[in-house]
Amino acid sequence: MPKSVKIKTIITKNRFILQLKYSTMKPKYLVLIIALFTGGTAAAQNVLKGTVYESGKSNRMPNVFIRDNNNTKQITITDDKGNFSIHTEPGHTLIFDSPGYVSDTLYIADFANKRVEMVTKMITLNQVNITSTKQAFDAHKEYPEVYTRSKVYPLSPTSWFSKDARDARRLKKYFKREEEERHIDDAFNVTYVESIVPLRGQELENFMTLYRPTYAFLKNNNAESMTVYINDSYKKFMSLPADKRSLPKLTSESKSLQ
């Protein structure tokens, strides 16, 4: 039997050092202990970091939703400076989503710091399909772990200040906004607006973007109020100078969650 083994762990800012003090130890015990700790260290290193930019510009994009397509539980969102970190594995694919931008993918070949650029999405109204079978987005069912991690407990400092908890709360805000935007899309859709105003093509796109109603308005008004709103908005739109009827330039700052 081997003599007693003294194990001392020294915690530093970014890593730990395991010190073993022993007088006599069989090789198999030493191999087992080393395997346990090196395995844990390797797992901790499978974190990919990077920054998301607007394509062709130096603008960093906050609140870009990122998920591991091979592991749906691994999700995150870029911070106010466009930075992200996510647990993933070689061979996995990350998907980047942000309103107004084309979804982008990143195949994981290594864990070097990544620069991701997202291209502005050009909306084509004639490609919009309205269907009654569209499944509603329910973040509580799809990502229940986010809501668990976002909870704040008075006697748990980590639930207040840890990066994991803070990211979860930011994801909750993202999901809330996503649910609201989808609700607006359902109520303020192309088919409905076309039935009220004579605009078509690019003009219709501009009108729907400039006068898109808020979620608060939809929540507190009925269908008749929506019809009145669209008619009033159309009059305002037509009274604008021609150069003011174009779409405003999308910026990453305008999408930042407050």
N, C-alpha and C positions, 0 to 999 in steps of 0.2 A: 504493500500500500504506500502511496506517496505521502510524504509529510505535508503538513498544512501549507496552504498557499495564501499569501497576502496579496490582495488586489487593491490597487490604489488608482483612482481615476482623477485626473487633473482636468478641470474645465477651463478652457480659454474662451476668447470671444467667438472664434469661428470653428473650433474643433476641440476634441478631447484627446488626451494622451493616457493610455493605459499602462500602468507600471505593475509588473509582476515580480514579487519577491518570493523566492522559493529556495529550498536547500536541495531537495531531490524531487524531480517530477518526471513521470514517464512521458515520452514524446507524444503519445496519442492525446494526452490531456492538453498539452500545449497547443497542438494543432487544432483541437476543438475550440479552445478559447479564441485563438487567432481568427479562425473561420467565422465565428459568431460576430466579432467586432468589425472585421473587414467587410463582411457582408452587409452590416448595418451602414457602414461608411459609404459603400458603393451605392446603396439605395438612396442615401441622402444626396449623392452627387448627381442623380438623374433629374436635375432641375434645369430646364432651359430658360434662359433669360434673353431679353431683347427689347427693341423699341419699334413702335409702329409710326410711320410717317405717311403724310399725304403724298401720293405719287408725284415725283418730279419737284417736290418742294421740301423746305426744311421744317414745315409745320408738323409738330408731334401731335398724335391723335389720342386724346383721353377717351375712356369709356368704350373701347373696342372690346367686344365680347369674344373670348377665345375658348375653344373646347377641343379636347383630344378626341378625334373621330373614332379611335380604337378603344377608348375608355371614357364613357359618357360622364363619369363622376369627376373627371379631372377638367375643371373649368376655371376660368379666371377672367379678369377685366383689366385693361390698362389703367394706370394711375393718371394723375393730372399732367404728368410729363410724358405720357405715352409709353412708359416702361411696363414690362410684364415679366412674370416668372411663373412657370407651371411645371408640375411633375409629369414626365412623359418617358417614353422609351424609344430607342433606335428602331426605325421602321414604322413608327406611328406617323399619323398625319394630323396637323393642327389646322383648324378652320377659324378664320378671322371674319367677324361680322360687325358692320356698323351701318346705321341708317344713312342712305344716300351714297353708299359706296358698294362696289362689286365685292362679293365675298371672295376671300383669298385663301389659299391653302399653302401649307409649308410641310414638306416631307422631312422627317427628322433623320439625318444621317450622322450628325455629331452634336455636341453640346457647346459649340462655340457661340458667342453672343451674336444674335441675329438682328438684322434690319429688315423690317417688313414694310412694303409700300402698298397702299390701297388706292385704287383708281376710282374716281368719281363716277357714279352710276348715271347714265342718261336714261330717263324714264320714257318709255314708249307706250302711250295709252292704249293703242290698239292691241297690245299684247296682254292686257289685264283680263283675267278670266274671273267671272263671278260664279261661285258654286255654293249650293246650300249644304254640301257635304264637307265643307272645310272644317277641319277639327280645330276647336278653340285652343289657344295657347294657355296651358295651365302649368306655371312654373312650380307650384307647390307639389304637383305630381311628378313632374319631370326632374326637378332638382331639389328634393326634400332636404338633402344634407346642407344646402345653403341656408335654409331657414333655421336649421338646428344650430349651425355654427354662428349665425348672426345674433343669437339671443345673448342678452346681457344679464349677468348674474352679479348682484351687489358684492358678494364675498369672493368673487373670482376675478382678479386683476387681468388675467389673460383674456377673459371675455370682453374686456374693455379696450385693451391696448395691443393685443397680439396682431400681427399682420394678417393671419388667417381670419380672425374675427372681423377686422376692418374691411378686408376684401369681401367677405360674405355680406356685410351690410351694404357695400357698394353694389354688389350683384343684386341684392334685393331691390335697390332703387332702379337698376337697369331693367329687371324683370317687370317691375311696376310700370315703368314707362313703356316697355314693349307691349304689355297687355292693353294699355290705354291707346297706343298708336294703332294697334290692330282693331280696336273697337271703333276708332275714327275711320279707318279704312273701310270697315263694313258699312258704316252709316253714310259716309261721304264718298261713295264709289262713282266711277265713271258713268255707268248706265243711268244712275239716278240723277246726277248733275246734268247729263246730256238731255234728259227728259224735261228739264226746267229752263235751261239757257241754250241759245243757238250757237254756242261756241263749239269748235271742233279742232282737232289736231294740236299744234303747238300753243294756240291761244287758249284752248281748254286746259292744257297742262299748266300754263302760266297762271290762269285764273284759280285753278284748284290748289296750286302751291301757295299763292299769295293770300288766298282767303280760306285756307284750311281751318276748320273750327277747332276749338280746344276741347279736350275731354270734359272739362268742367261745364262747358256750354251744352254738350250732348247729354250729360248726366242730368242737367236741370231743365231740359226742354224736350218737347215732343216732336213728332214728324211735321206737324203744321208749322211749328216755330222754325224748323229746319228749312222748310220751303220758303218762308218769309226771309230767312237769313240769306239764302242763296240768291233770291231775287234782288234784295237790297245790295248784296255784295256785287252782283253783276252790274248794277247801275253805277256803283262806285268804280268798278273796274273800267267800264266804258268811258267814264269821265276823266280817267287818267290820261296824261300825254302818252303817246305811242311808246316812247323810250322808257316809260315807267311801268309798262305792262310785261316786262321781261322778268325772268326768274332771278332772284338774288343769288349771289355767289355763295356756294356752300363753304363753310369754314369749320375746322375742327372745334373752334372755341364755341360756336353756336350750339354744339351738341353736348357740351360738358354738363354733367349732372351737378346740380348745386346741392 
